[in-house]
Amino acid sequence: MIETTAVLGVAVAALGMVLTPGPNMMYLVSRTVSQGRRAGLVSLAGVLAGFLVYLVAAAAGITAVFAMVPALYLTLKLAGAAYLLWLAWKTLRPGGISPFAPEELPADPTRRLFTMGLVTNLLNPKIAIMYMALIPQFVVPEHGRVWLQSLGLGAVQIAVAVTVNGLIVLSAGMVATFLAGRPLWLRAQRAVTGTVLGAMAALVATDRARPVPA
């Protein structure tokens, strides 16, 4: 049985992560703004599929592999930090990108939207750390089957992330319209997003947490 404190702990951590600008948010917002809500929701379905991949992997004990091979986990962590740093640079550089600034992008077909949402989430270092190092901390072997607890706690994370991301997709167009006529606000949004991404890259690279076998 999963403790209430574990459910609340995972929910709070998931909420904090999904509200922090990252690869998932940037992809969902940019695709919604450039191609519409339907494209954003299809992309979100791909992101959901990525969550499910992590969930199954965690329940199957993939964290044990990383615990036994620390170098593999370190490589993944540093690659994720480098990816976040690259996103930060693209956002902060002169003429940098903003997920809320409409761009003339070719309309992607449904399959590509879904696939890109999936790939973006699978490469998201925040989600990798959540499933490899954070959720296992809330699993108590004495309280029942470990894999079942992992599934339950992962489901909590997915529910929070999909709900918040869904609201972001539905409101992205309105936010983009608001910022379009306010270049100062748009620059401020870029500065905040880029700074947060850079800080996250530093935190991921220097974090000493290790994957805990579930």
C-alpha positions as CSV (number, residue, x, y, z in Angstrom):
1,M,0.0,0.0,0.0
2,I,1.3,3.5,-0.9
3,E,1.4,6.0,1.9
4,T,-0.4,9.3,1.5
5,T,2.8,11.2,2.2
6,A,4.5,9.4,-0.7
7,V,1.6,10.3,-3.0
8,L,1.7,14.0,-1.9
9,G,5.5,14.0,-2.2
10,V,5.5,12.8,-5.8
11,A,2.6,15.1,-6.7
12,V,4.4,18.2,-5.4
13,A,7.6,17.2,-7.1
14,A,5.8,16.5,-10.4
15,L,4.0,19.9,-10.1
16,G,7.3,21.7,-9.5
17,M,8.9,20.0,-12.5
18,V,6.1,20.5,-15.0
19,L,5.8,24.3,-14.1
20,T,9.5,24.8,-14.7
21,P,10.3,25.6,-18.3
22,G,11.9,22.6,-20.0
23,P,12.0,20.6,-23.3
24,N,8.4,19.3,-22.9
25,M,6.9,22.7,-22.3
26,M,8.9,24.4,-25.0
27,Y,7.9,21.8,-27.6
28,L,4.2,21.8,-26.7
29,V,3.9,25.5,-26.6
30,S,5.8,26.2,-29.8
31,R,3.9,23.5,-31.7
32,T,0.5,24.8,-30.4
33,V,1.3,28.4,-31.3
34,S,2.5,27.5,-34.8
35,Q,0.0,24.9,-35.7
36,G,-3.0,25.1,-33.4
37,R,-4.4,23.3,-30.3
38,R,-5.1,20.1,-32.1
39,A,-1.3,19.8,-33.0
40,G,-0.5,20.6,-29.4
41,L,-2.8,17.9,-28.0
42,V,-1.4,15.3,-30.5
43,S,2.1,16.3,-29.3
44,L,0.9,15.9,-25.7
45,A,-0.3,12.4,-26.5
46,G,3.3,11.7,-27.6
47,V,4.6,13.1,-24.4
48,L,2.2,10.9,-22.5
49,A,3.5,7.9,-24.3
50,G,7.0,8.9,-23.2
51,F,5.8,9.0,-19.6
52,L,4.4,5.5,-20.0
53,V,7.7,4.2,-21.3
54,Y,9.5,5.6,-18.2
55,L,6.8,4.1,-16.0
56,V,7.1,0.6,-17.4
57,A,10.9,0.9,-17.3
58,A,10.8,2.0,-13.6
59,A,8.4,-0.8,-12.7
60,A,10.6,-3.3,-14.5
61,G,13.6,-2.3,-12.4
62,I,15.6,-0.3,-14.9
63,T,16.8,1.9,-12.0
64,A,18.7,-1.1,-10.7
65,V,20.8,-1.2,-13.9
66,F,21.8,2.4,-13.5
67,A,22.5,1.8,-9.8
68,M,24.9,-1.1,-10.7
69,V,26.5,0.9,-13.6
70,P,27.0,4.5,-12.2
71,A,29.0,5.5,-15.3
72,L,25.9,4.9,-17.5
73,Y,23.8,7.1,-15.3
74,L,26.5,9.8,-15.2
75,T,26.7,9.8,-19.0
76,L,22.9,10.2,-19.3
77,K,22.8,12.9,-16.7
78,L,25.6,15.0,-18.3
79,A,24.0,14.5,-21.8
80,G,20.7,15.9,-20.3
81,A,22.5,18.8,-18.7
82,A,24.2,19.6,-22.0
83,Y,20.8,19.5,-23.8
84,L,19.3,21.9,-21.3
85,L,22.3,24.3,-21.6
86,W,21.9,24.2,-25.4
87,L,18.2,25.2,-25.0
88,A,19.2,28.0,-22.6
89,W,21.7,29.4,-25.1
90,K,19.2,29.3,-27.9
91,T,16.8,31.2,-25.8
92,L,19.2,33.8,-24.4
93,R,21.3,34.6,-27.4
94,P,20.4,37.8,-29.4
95,G,17.4,37.0,-31.5
96,G,16.9,33.8,-29.5
97,I,13.8,31.7,-29.6
98,S,10.7,31.9,-27.5
99,P,8.1,29.2,-27.4
100,F,5.4,31.9,-27.4
101,A,6.7,33.7,-30.5
102,P,4.9,32.3,-33.6
103,E,7.1,31.1,-36.3
104,E,6.5,30.0,-39.8
105,L,6.9,26.3,-39.3
106,P,5.8,23.6,-41.8
107,A,2.7,21.8,-40.6
108,D,3.8,18.4,-39.3
109,P,1.5,15.4,-39.9
110,T,-0.1,13.7,-36.9
111,R,2.4,10.9,-36.8
112,R,5.4,13.3,-36.7
113,L,3.7,15.4,-34.0
114,F,3.2,12.3,-31.8
115,T,6.7,11.0,-32.5
116,M,8.4,14.3,-31.7
117,G,6.4,14.6,-28.4
118,L,7.5,11.1,-27.5
119,V,11.2,11.7,-28.4
120,T,11.3,15.1,-26.6
121,N,10.0,13.5,-23.4
122,L,12.3,10.5,-23.6
123,L,15.3,12.9,-23.9
124,N,14.0,15.1,-21.1
125,P,16.5,14.9,-18.2
126,K,14.0,16.1,-15.7
127,I,11.8,13.1,-16.3
128,A,14.7,10.7,-16.3
129,I,15.8,11.9,-12.9
130,M,12.2,11.8,-11.6
131,Y,11.9,8.1,-12.4
132,M,15.4,7.0,-11.8
133,A,16.2,8.8,-8.5
134,L,13.2,10.5,-7.0
135,I,10.1,8.2,-7.3
136,P,12.1,5.1,-5.9
137,Q,12.8,7.1,-2.8
138,F,9.1,6.9,-2.0
139,V,8.8,3.2,-2.5
140,V,8.8,1.1,0.8
141,P,9.3,-2.6,0.2
142,E,7.6,-3.5,3.5
143,H,4.4,-1.9,2.2
144,G,3.8,-4.3,-0.7
145,R,5.0,-5.2,-4.1
146,V,7.7,-2.8,-5.3
147,W,6.6,-2.8,-8.9
148,L,3.0,-2.0,-8.0
149,Q,4.1,0.9,-5.8
150,S,6.2,2.2,-8.7
151,L,3.3,2.0,-11.1
152,G,1.0,3.8,-8.6
153,L,3.5,6.7,-7.9
154,G,4.3,7.0,-11.6
155,A,0.6,7.3,-12.3
156,V,0.4,10.2,-9.9
157,Q,3.3,12.0,-11.7
158,I,1.7,11.3,-15.1
159,A,-1.7,12.6,-13.9
160,V,-0.2,15.9,-12.7
161,A,2.1,16.4,-15.7
162,V,-0.6,15.7,-18.3
163,T,-3.2,17.9,-16.6
164,V,-0.9,20.9,-16.3
165,N,0.6,20.4,-19.8
166,G,-2.9,20.1,-21.2
167,L,-3.9,23.4,-19.6
168,I,-0.7,25.0,-21.0
169,V,-1.6,23.7,-24.5
170,L,-5.1,25.1,-24.3
171,S,-3.9,28.6,-23.1
172,A,-0.7,28.9,-25.2
173,G,-2.5,30.7,-28.0
174,M,-3.9,33.4,-25.7
175,V,-0.6,33.9,-24.0
176,A,1.2,34.2,-27.4
177,T,-1.4,36.8,-28.5
178,F,-0.9,38.8,-25.3
179,L,2.9,38.7,-25.7
180,A,2.9,39.5,-29.5
181,G,2.0,43.1,-28.9
182,R,4.3,43.5,-25.9
183,P,8.0,43.0,-27.0
184,L,9.3,43.9,-23.6
185,W,7.3,41.2,-22.0
186,L,8.4,38.7,-24.6
187,R,12.1,39.6,-24.0
188,A,11.4,39.2,-20.2
189,Q,9.8,35.8,-20.8
190,R,12.9,34.7,-22.9
191,A,15.2,35.9,-20.2
192,V,13.3,34.0,-17.4
193,T,13.0,30.8,-19.5
194,G,16.7,30.9,-20.6
195,T,17.9,31.6,-17.0
196,V,15.8,28.8,-15.6
197,L,17.0,26.3,-18.2
198,G,20.7,27.3,-17.5
199,A,20.1,26.9,-13.8
200,M,18.5,23.5,-14.3
201,A,21.5,22.4,-16.5
202,A,23.9,23.3,-13.6
203,L,21.7,21.5,-11.1
204,V,21.4,18.4,-13.2
205,A,25.2,18.3,-13.8
206,T,26.1,18.9,-10.2
207,D,23.4,16.8,-8.5
208,R,24.9,14.0,-6.5
209,A,21.7,11.9,-6.3
210,R,22.1,8.4,-7.5
211,P,19.4,6.0,-8.9
212,V,17.9,3.9,-6.2
213,P,16.8,0.4,-7.1
214,A,13.0,0.1,-6.7
